Amino acid sequence: MLIDTHCHLDAAEFDADRDAVANHAAEAGVEAIVIPAIERANFTVVRELAGRITGGAYALGIHPLYVQRADDADLDALRDAVRDALGDPRFVAIGEIGLDFFVPEIATGEPRERQERFYAAQLDIAEEFGLPVLLHVRKSQDILLKHLRRHARIGGIAHAFNGSAQQAQAFIEQGFALGMGGAMTFERALQIRRHAVDVGLEHLVLETDAPDIPPAWLHAPDRRNRPGELARIAAVLSELRGITPEKVAHATSANAMRVLPRLPAAILADSD
């Protein structure tokens, strides 16, 4: 079993062939796809899409890059949507939430403060409902951790992790797995590849972030990433660690279901 723990299958890049992309992933051995929301406008979209595809699961949250066009009413709407989704077996986490200090215009001043306020508020919601989070981590590891330590141990996934070894260990101590995806497939991604080898396999999960972060083998003009690429991403991880692809698939799937405790029910929902 392969699990794509982070895939924006609702993105416009898939409008022309979304069902075919989902079917291709299933044929490639991907048995579950977690689709995170990015803003209030797509809460319903990700829920309905997860219910339509085999192995679909979803998370609800407000992405840090979308905070500037959100308001406090969106946080209220998120809390209401989460409460309503608790009875849905395909609902697995709060996400995608976090902080992004890579984009200069939102990394300082009021925009940064706004990001932190929305992040903290969404951690409150996760703690209130006992849910894990899918974290957007870009140039913001230490501040993310500062807020996490102010809450009960929530856990979840540090998506597209590219911090230091010390930061990796700090997230693991907070109950997080680290997401390994397309960036790991590039030989020049030395830090990510070190994490892929040095971090215990029990702390790694697989992801694509499709249609973004395409792996090394996708070239212009069409570099659109797809969840079906996960098998080759898993093969890269197995090569780096010197273990079989089967062991990688088994371990990373077990890890995903551990840090996202509602995920097994989402997978079983298709057999009901």
Secondary structure by P-SEA (a helix, b strand, c coil): cccccccccccccccccaaaaaaaaaaacccbbbbbbcccccaaaaaaaaaccccccccccccccccccccaaaaaaaaaaaaaacccccccccccbbbbcccccccccaaaaaaaaaaaaaaaaaaaacccccccccccaaaaaaaaaacccbbbbbccccccaaaaaaaaaabbbbbbccccccccaaaaaaaacccccccbbbbcccccccccccccccccccccaaaaaaaaaaaaacccaaaaaaaaaaaaaaaacaaaaaaacccc
